[in-house]
């Protein structure tokens, strides 16, 4: 198949959604498909709506002689006119790849309607949907308010460290050894990921009992990132909280192997690849009841689900794990078992490719 993929920016951008796209492209090319990337310069939602940079791709897309076009749903503000035009000039199907529906995040009243309108119009303009979770599927149904076009659910995988050796026999000693509870936050420093909730939770606990490592970009929303660093300084937590910046590959695996728990108290996750990644290293994971974390975390068994924004609940869970290392070890073992039940990238991408073939 000749497949087009429309994305913002570069495919190697550090985020779960781009990792999903990159794994899919790799799989399709390994199966003799020809994948062409059509890149739109990233910009704010409002800039994309106003200037419609996606429409500049029309000549390139029309010349590509495609069998199918996939649009990463994130680009929907920039491609409003694109799909209307292609329906008049092209015979191939258009598919939206949904990682996270922005409509279901918290927005001011004045902008919430626009987000809903934009995503609803986009979902209705395509011939098929690839969704990364059952949560995204239900959200899409709610947003459209009726039947969806043909669709497939293919959850992201966590097998992203093929060259890293995991030694399960060392996990019990690591989890039960005395010392501070090492908490890992893997995510870009943006409000939705909830780092401020984790910082306020740690503030309530004895300082010598906890260490937090933040692995993620701080340049996506600089004002928020600076607010976080100011909060850490104001609370006197500079020795307890360290910022590593973006971390990939074996360096990220090393962080998973040297920490006890992964906490990402997001207000919304379309799925949460890092939850799955952490589980393979035996880390219990803490997410929230919002979004799709509940598809990965069984509360009290392999991690915890807390109410969004509740630093009190998060502090309580962290204290339990610090004080009861046998409980930490039990959750760690359950996390490893949960990981083994997750699909691999090969399995998820095979589901997508089979779906694309039905549309073609």
PEGIDA-V438004 format. One line per field, one symbol per residue. ss: DSSP state (H for helix, E for strand, L for the rest). phi: phi as a letter, one per 30 degrees, with the letter a starting at -180 (. if undefined). burial: # if it has 24 or more other ideal C-beta (glycine too) atoms within 12 Angstrom, else .. A space follows every 10 residues. Layout:
ss = ???
phi = ???
burial = ???
This chain:
ss = LEEEEEEELL LLLLLHHHHH HHHHHHHHHH LLLEEEEEEE LLLLHHHHHH HLHHHHHHHH HHHLLLLEEE EEHHHHHHLH HHHHHHHHHL LLEEEEEELL LHHHLLLLHH HHHHHHHHHH HHHHLLLEEE ELLHHHHHHH HHHHLLLLLE EEELLLLLLL LLLLLLLHHH HHHHHHLLLL EEEEEELLLL HHHLHHHHHH HHHLLLHHHE EEEEELLLLL LHHHHHHHHH HHHHLLLLLL EEEEELLLHH HHHHHHHHLL EEELLLLLLL LLHHHHHHHH LLLEEEEELL LLHHHLLLEL LLEEEELLLL HHHHHHHHHH HHHLHHHHHH HHHHHHHHHH LLLLHHHHHH HHHHHHHHHL
phi = .cbcbcbdic ddddadddde eddddedddd cidccccccc edadeddddd chdddddedd ddddhdcabc ceeededcbe ddddddddcc cddcbcccca ceecddbeed cedddddddd ddddcccabc ccaddddddd ddddiaddde abcbddccdc bdccdccedd dedddcddkd dccccclddb eddidddddd ddedceddcb bccccldccd beddeddddd dedddicedc bbccidbbhd ddeddedccc accbdddabd ajedddeddd ciddbcbbdd iceddcccei cblbccdeic ddddddddde dddbdddedd dddddddddd dddddedddd dddddddddd
burial = #.#######. #.######## #####.##.. ..#.###### ....#..##. .####.##.. #..#.##### ########## ###..#...# .######### #####..... ...###.### ########## ###.###.## ..##...##. ########## #....#.... #..##....# ########## ########## #####....# ########.# ...##..##. ##..#.#..# #.##.###.. .##.###### ########## ########## ########## #######... .#####.### #.###.#### ##..#.#### ######.##. .####..##. ###.##..##
